Amino acid sequence: MEEKLIIKSERYNLKVFLIIIIIIGGLTSCILFANIDGVSRNAKWYDEWHETYLEHQNSGYHTTHSYDDCEDCRMIKAYPIKLLYLIDYAWELLFDETMLALIPFGVSILISIFAFVWLRSELIVTDKRVYGKATFGRRVDLPVDSVTAISTGILKGVGVGTSSGKINFKLIKNRDEIHSVISNLLLERQKDNKERTETQAVNFTNADEIKKYKELLENGTITQEEFDAKKKQLLGL
């Protein structure tokens, strides 16, 4: 008998969500970068220090004072070439403020990768199987008879219970419809099992009755006609 599709999961557009997360992280990093304009600012400060240094040189200030007495002169003495000072500042900036500014962007990338891998779920239900792709891309293929329970969870999740445990599917747009379909399948199976058990019990009881009347026939308590009539009655013929 050909397998019949009952319902298939509908997925949210994760690409839009991931792009938004990355954009937010990128904008946050840009805002932090905008506050790291120290290179141009320090270049201006260096020029001001150098002017002070030249003034002190021309006025003979350093003949009576140490370079350490003037912060501007001390900096020029430590970095006589402007480029050296800016390179040293930029190097410190790279491993301090710049790295800090990159953290939001890096976090957004990690969140996007995690969400893309973890939340990409797909669930298909037929009259014979429940299969698809669970969290972390794990492929699942279960016979309907092996499903023991169905539940819902956070992030539009569906949990399919088996004897081995629960399998989770996330971000299922039509989660409630799938939950209803699988619940109905479980109820139908439970009903069929109950009817089958009752039928087997009736058949077993009828067989006992026929055996009892057979013994009555053999010991001459009833006639063949009476036995045949009772047998047809019990068998529903």
Salt bridges, closest charged atoms under 4 A:
GLU3 OE2 - ARG129 NE 2.87
ASP37 OD1 - ARG41 NH1 2.41
ASP47 OD1 - LYS82 NZ 3.15
GLU71 OE2 - ARG74 NH2 2.46
GLU122 OE2 - LYS8 NZ 3.99
ASP141 OD2 - ARG129 NH1 2.81
ASP176 OD1 - ARG175 NE 3.37
GLU209 OE1 - LYS212 NZ 3.56
